[in-house]
Amino acid sequence: RRPRLAYGASKAAAEAAVVAANAEEGTALATMALRATGIFGPRDRYHSAGVVRAAARAPLRRIGDGTARCNHVFSRNLAHAHCMALDHLVRGGRAAPAAGRALFVTDAPAANFFDTMGAVAQAAGLEVLGWDRAVPVWAALAAAAVAEALAWLLRPVWRSPELDDFTRYGVRFITTDRWFTGAALRELVGYEPLYTREEAVTETGRWWRGELERRGA
């Protein structure tokens, strides 16, 4: 399936180049690509930031019915995976089992977006409403379309983080069932997360709590 956005297309092209380099003649360079999705952790300014900002403004409402699953990976676990991949290639070179492959990095079994990011907001001391108060996907998409239009109209004179955070792409991203096991990286490289999901959520939430206090939110 072709990427819908330039961001995804650029990542796909970079991955293809890295994997192809493993078979280039005239060099002994051994390569592999790690596919990380939903990276979060302390100092995260992207993945958990929008959720925390929204929850800081008002009790956070979940979107969807809770059945869509996705993967997350804690930044420290991802760093550990890179170190293990490097060691794997240094030891085995191009003959290493994972050389020339693209493998997914995951922390734990797939779960709903709000099971992880909502938990981060709660760990930061913010309120997250239950699934009985969730917003239907169709309603969230409609509201996001309005937010995008307002953001576009106002951008020449005013930028709003609230409007910028709320997009149709974001709604689809967190309500679409898309997940991976990460089994190949475990089997070929021996990767296991250093931090559990609970530890990752606690660490990230603690950092956000400090950030909010620092900002007086």
Disulfide bonds with the S-S distance in Angstrom:
none
